[in-house]
Amino acid sequence: MVGIELKGAFRGETRRSLRSGFGVYQYLNPFFRYEGTWHEGKKHGFGKLIFADGSYYQGEFANNEIMGQGTRYFASSRNTYTGHFYYGEMDGHGRLKMGNDDCYEGDFKSNHFEGEGSYLSHDKQLYTGTWHNHRRHGYGEQTYLDGSRYSGDWITNKRHGFGKLIDAQDGFIIYEGSWKNDLMHGEGTYNLGESYTYRNGMIINNYPIGWPFRLYINENQASTLILTEEPIIITVDIIDSSENNTRVEADCGRLIRLRCGQQTDQPTSDSLPTPFGFHVNLIPRSTNPISFDDQLVSASNEEMNMSERNQPIQDSMLAAADNGRAQFIGININTFVMQRASSSASSGSQQLTQSASTSSSQPTSARNNRRKDKLRMQSFVFIIDDITDPVPFNKSLDAVYLPVQFSTTNMTQ
């Protein structure tokens, strides 16, 4: 039958004085208005519930309840949900598009993310996996703003359990192992750049156990190094901060540099301070090792090829650590070219060069012996430091300084 107005609130179809068919109902509370189908006086079928603030629900009703498939728009947040409803709540599979352009698609339970689902943020960060009570919980994969990707276990929105973090550009694994409260925690392997690896070691709250590490000259070597023409090996261990000076065998690929400095009484901006109370100037490394006597003779040659003098100074030796140990092999008295030290290196160094050029009339052996004696009086230091790049765990290891003496006993006999 044709609908009639009941109590001025309903306009539509009725049957046996009950709303049935299509009709519009204005609630006594003017905030609500319903347009849709009815059955035996109840909202049933397809309809639209409109709110005065601009919000609405449009979809299926059953026995006066929002039940089934529909769309709910929230005016205050500008969120829009399209999916399954159960007694007015988002429940089942659906898609929630938020006012800030974040979007979740997956399973819902009682208006919360629950089960399997994907969340894409407005800045294109994506999580796909399991949810519990509106939080990432269980196994899932998260892509971050920088493109890096985590795959693994979650507990209440934090990485917790076993998982791996993968680099965005190269696809290599940054870290694989245990996590706790969103931090690397437990046994794992951490990779940085193309060469550095902290392999199968213990990590506590994003840092290796025993951090910070230190460089340590192997205990079998004396506090002052004596160099002769016989080549030696300088062993540098990476040790933890414990009292036992335990070598960190998990630390691999760290790049260690060795340089030689000569004391200067006239430091410049290029001079390096030492813990011994004086500055040093770096000495070039010999690219074509020659005997020590030949180095001293070369120092007296004022007609040295100028192009050779203008070559870039190579003052470093490099070694990559493996299992927490780096070794510099073949170090001897000829490794660094003493005569090429800066003219401001020290007064003794200046005298060494001047003597070489003004006493050429004396026998070569006598000149060299005097220069060797002066060299013994100089202060030389090996500077050993960590130049790994990128820097592991956001801190380079502090440099160590090793006093050096040059022994020419065998050469003067």
Beta strands, then each sheet from edge to edge (+ up, - down):
strand 1: 10-15
strand 2: 18-26
strand 3: 32-39
strand 4: 42-51
strand 5: 56-62
strand 6: 65-74
strand 7: 79-86
strand 8: 89-97
strand 9: 103-109
strand 10: 112-120
strand 11: 126-132
strand 12: 135-143
strand 13: 149-155
strand 14: 158-166
strand 15: 173-180
strand 16: 183-192
strand 17: 196-204
strand 18: 207-208
strand 19: 214-217
strand 20: 225-227
strand 21: 232-239
strand 22: 251-252
strand 23: 255-264
strand 24: 272-273
strand 25: 279-283
strand 26: 317-320
strand 27: 325-331
strand 28: 380-386
strand 29: 400-406
sheet 1: 1+ 2- 3+ 4- 5+ 6- 7+ 8- 9+ 10- 11+ 12- 13+ 14- 15+ 16- 17+ 18-
sheet 2: 1+ 2- 3+ 4- 5+ 6- 7+ 8- 9+ 10- 11+ 12- 13+ 14- 15+ 16- 17+ 22-
sheet 3: 19+ 21- 27+
sheet 4: 20+ 29+ 28- 23+ 25- 24+
sheet 5: 20+ 29+ 28- 23+ 26-
end
